[in-house]
Amino acid sequence: MVTRIVMPKLSLTMKEGTVGVWYKKEGDTVEKGELLVEVFSEKATHDLESPSSGMLRKIVVQEGLDAPINALLAIITGPDEEFDEKEILAVESEPASKIEKKVLASPAAKRLAREHGMNLSLVEGSGPDGRIVEDDVRIAIEKARGILPKVREVIPLSGYQKVSADRVSTSFRTAPHSTVFMEVDVSQVNKLQDEFQVSYTSIFVKAAAESLREYPMVNSTFEGDRIKIYGDVNVGVAVATEDGLVVPVLHNADRRSLKEIDSAIKELTRKSRAAKLTRDDLSGGTFTVTNLGMYGVEFFIPIINPPEAAILAVGRVVEKPVVIDEEIKVKPMVKVSLSYDHRIVDGAPASEFLRKIKERIEKENLK
């Protein structure tokens, strides 16, 4: 029996994956359930298991190469089973072959060439089998301009970085961004930190999650000619890692206590930096919180994490004078910003939502 190993669709937004490491070589015997290949997708590493026992007869996509979902990665058969390799490969790759016969190039290279009007047939590829990679296109563009600065180093994008770049580009192309800003007095937050030993991020996640229940349009997504409002409040938290930005998801954040949220965020952060996030950890987000305050950043405008409707950005704490009841007092203040998809949310409800977060931080007991 011939078993086809294909690139799985591991999330709703996944378009392609990257083959990391093949744990078996062509000709090796494999058992059902045995680890077969490592695949990068959605900023996590997924190990695919063999769906059947037999022999790994053919590896179609080599390590480090991209493949769209459902693309053939490998073939497993019985040890002595005969099969028509050419026929299988022809059937599986027919749609793609019509394109690749013209030019063998990575998606990033094609996108860059399209943006600059570069004819890929004139570009010399440096990748496997003459495949054109993004850097080849950059060099061709600079040569065409007559300017070629000395390159100190070329760093290939990791699987994580490729996904991040694609998602950020998709967000800016498809969602008309708008942003509102406010300053928040975090005096009460400091008391909560002292009492519960929790982070600023956890406190803002708690305030946002509770506010999303009151403003369901912010907890939604745009689909074609309709808006889908989610029933669950699943808050993603942006985490910086050595391989780039990841956004693990805290599911049902509105039902959790502050301590539970803080513990969950710490565990997700640990898994992010160890590249141990699972598919569930990265799926189902309905809203995102990002905090750059620990880097000394006072204020920034975040990019929406598609397909969500909005993202909350938190800056650093600044002690500054404010007027309260006609008196000048020094208060710990934080600038927050909300970027939102203007197809879904207008300025007024976005401002009301941000004000509700501000009120919860300043006045309510978030526990």
KOLTORDREN-772598 format. One record per residue (C-alpha): x, y, z. Coordinates in pm, whole numbers, padded with zeros to 5 digits, always signed. Layout:
<sites>
XYZ...
</sites>
This chain:
<sites>
+00000+00000+00000+00137+00341-00100+00109+00605+00176+00151+00970+00084+00298+01201+00349+00169+01553+00284+00216+01896+00439-00064+01919+00698-00280+02226+00756-00207+02296+01121-00403+02619+01159-00678+02816+00987-00431+03073+00849-00156+02834+00741-00069+02848+00370+00264+02668+00364+00515+02505+00594+00889+02449+00602+01051+02108+00629+01298+02109+00917+01466+01772+00976+01394+01432+00829+01433+01177+01108+01453+00895+00852+01648+00852+00529+01525+00709+00202+01527+00331+00234+01481+00331+00612+01215+00115+00775+00949+00312+00963+00686+00202+01213+00338+00347+01249+00350+00634+01501+00726+00678+01468+00859+01033+01426+00917+01099+01059+00979+01467+00987+00995+01805+01161+00775+02080+01011+00783+02452+01094+00445+02622+01093+00275+02909+01277+00596+02977+01470+00609+02635+01628+00785+02309+01554+00561+02012+01473+00685+01654+01454+00484+01449+01205+00440+01080+01283+00428+00806+01024+00065+00707+00958+00167+00354+00859+00449+00101+00880+00672+00029+00584+00973+00174+00406+01045+00541+00333+01084+00506-00043+01103+00868-00155+01164+01208+00010+01011+01470-00219+01073+01793-00022+01422+01827+00123+01520+01991+00452+01491+02369+00460+01245+02397+00171+00891+02534+00179+00583+02346+00065+00216+02448+00044-00045+02263+00247-00131+01918+00107+00190+01913-00097+00355+01571-00119+00650+01545+00121+00735+01175+00101+00615+00828+00000+00597+00518+00222+00533+00168+00081+00575-00192+00181+00939-00314+00174+00903-00504-00153+00604-00321-00295+00629-00187-00647+00499+00158-00729+00518+00403-01016+00715+00693-00869+00688+00910-01180+00312+00870-01196+00264+00959-00828+00489+01263-00849+00324+01379-01172-00026+01358-01023+00069+01524-00696+00270+01810-00845+00075+01881-01164-00080+02215-01051+00248+02345-00915+00461+02215-01201+00290+02447-01449+00430+02737-01251+00764+02592-01143+00860+02491-01497+00876+02859-01580+01085+02953-01276+01185+02779-00955+01163+03042-00680+01061+03076-00318+00737+03261-00234+00936+03545-00077+01148+03580-00392+00838+03589-00612+00675+03850-00391+00983+04075-00391+01025+04041-00767+00659+04129-00820+00690+04438-00597+00990+04566-00797+00877+04454-01143+01172+04216-01173+01159+03937-01434+01254+03620-01244+01372+03449-01562+01665+03694-01562+01766+03613-01203+02030+03351-01124+01927+03125-00836+02166+03025-00557+01936+02780-00378+01905+02402-00418+01862+02297-00783+01901+02661-00889+01603+02774-00683+01577+03154-00665+01570+03283-00308+01485+03631-00184+01848+03741-00159+01903+03654-00528+01626+03895-00622+01769+04168-00397+02109+04134-00565+01948+04149-00910+01754+04462-00813+02067+04637-00683+02264+04541-00993+01989+04685-01208+02021+05010-01015+02397+05009-01054+02440+05010-00675+02569+04703-00494+02683+04772-00135+02918+04526+00031+02723+04258+00217+02865+04167+00557+02637+03869+00619+02330+03697+00476+02096+03549+00737+01821+03317+00609+01482+03361+00773+01384+03091+01016+01049+02916+00983+00920+03137+01265+01035+03456+01092+00881+03356+00759+00541+03307+00918+00570+03634+01111+00666+03828+00798+00376+03680+00604+00121+03755+00877+00239+04115+00927+00226+04178+00552-00119+04021+00527-00246+04237+00813-00128+04562+00656-00255+04469+00309-00603+04358+00413-00702+04542+00732-00734+04924+00730-00561+05012+01056-00661+05294+01288-00528+05360+01638-00651+05537+01952-00439+05627+02255-00485+05694+02626-00280+05737+02942-00353+05515+03240-00276+05576+03607-00128+05246+03729-00116+05326+04101-00362+05042+04170-00159+04811+03947+00147+04866+04165-00056+04757+04467-00171+04444+04284+00188+04365+04188+00299+04393+04549+00010+04178+04672+00004+03904+04407+00352+03924+04247+00207+03941+03895+00331+04120+03582+00194+04433+03417+00116+04223+03110-00101+03987+03315-00295+04277+03465-00364+04435+03124-00465+04095+02982-00711+04056+03271-00857+04405+03215-00881+04353+02838-01042+04009+02870-01316+04138+03100-01376+04440+02875-01407+04222+02564-01721+04065+02712-01883+04410+02708-01756+04504+02360-01803+04189+02148-01732+04368+01818-01370+04404+01927-01367+04027+01983-01444+03939+01621-01307+03889+01271-01391+04010+00919-01487+03738+00670-01578+03838+00315-01908+04025+00347-01975+03948+00713-01837+03995+01064-01799+03689+01284-01826+03762+01659-01655+03507+01881-01819+03359+02189-01487+03279+02355-01236+03537+02475-00892+03401+02383-00614+03655+02436-00280+03620+02258+00031+03756+02428+00324+03868+02212+00652+03704+02322+00999+03788+02190+01223+03486+02121+01562+03434+01958+01383+03322+01642+01141+03613+01631+00800+03709+01763+00546+03446+01868+00192+03496+01996+00076+03208+02218-00290+03216+02317-00448+03223+02662-00782+03050+02608-01093+03166+02797-00897+03447+02959-01216+03617+03079-01295+03319+03304-00958+03314+03477-00840+03488+03791-00546+03727+03780-00316+03469+03937-00428+03204+03688-00364+03441+03398-00018+03527+03529+00077+03161+03577-00049+03071+03229+00143+03357+03064+00465+03257+03240+00425+02898+03120+00346+03006+02762+00648+03237+02765+00872+02951+02881+00740+02722+02608+00778+02998+02346+01146+03050+02421+01209+02675+02428+01023+02629+02093+00784+02387+02266+00454+02551+02177+00181+02317+02057-00079+02370+01788-00339+02452+02055-00105+02707+02215-00099+02903+01889-00457+02860+01772-00789+03030+01837-00676+03381+01935-00945+03652+01926-00745+03951+02060-00379+04028+02132-00186+04220+02399+00173+04333+02338+00396+04502+02597+00727+04673+02517+00748+04862+02845+01026+04636+02972+01243+04764+02684+01199+05127+02788+00945+05201+02513+00691+05462+02622+00458+05443+02324+00414+05248+02001+00154+05160+01737+00106+04783+01705+00005+04588+01394-00313+04382+01422-00256+04007+01449-00474+03868+01165-00752+03763+01149-00831+03943+01475-01004+04282+01496-00774+04465+01738-00453+04463+01943-00362+04645+02266-00012+04792+02312+00133+04875+02655+00429+05108+02714+00658+05162+03011+00566+05323+03342+00664+05690+03370+00639+05895+03688+00491+06227+03581+00295+06521+03723-00081+06513+03668-00358+06747+03781-00610+06586+04019-00879+06801+04183-00681+07114+04093-00372+06974+04263-00052+06860+04097+00049+06509+04197+00315+06271+04069+00160+05950+03940+00290+05637+03765+00143+05664+03415+00140+05424+03120+00054+05508+02760-00163+05246+02591-00276+05225+02230-00541+05019+02054-00500+04942+01684-00822+04816+01528-00962+04700+01195-01175+04992+01074-01390+04757+00866-01522+04613+01194-01483+04878+01463-01531+05255+01439-01343+05516+01639-01613+05573+01902-01657+05210+02016-01282+05155+01998-01233+05454+02228-01504+05332+02465-01341+04990+02482-01001+05142+02560-01160+05368+02822-01318+05063+02986-00975+04903+03015-00843+05227+03166-01127+05233+03421-01064+04875+03524-00695+04939+03571-00746+05261+03766-01056+05191+03974-01150+04825+03992-01004+04544+04194-00878+04301+03931-00854+03965+04102
</sites>
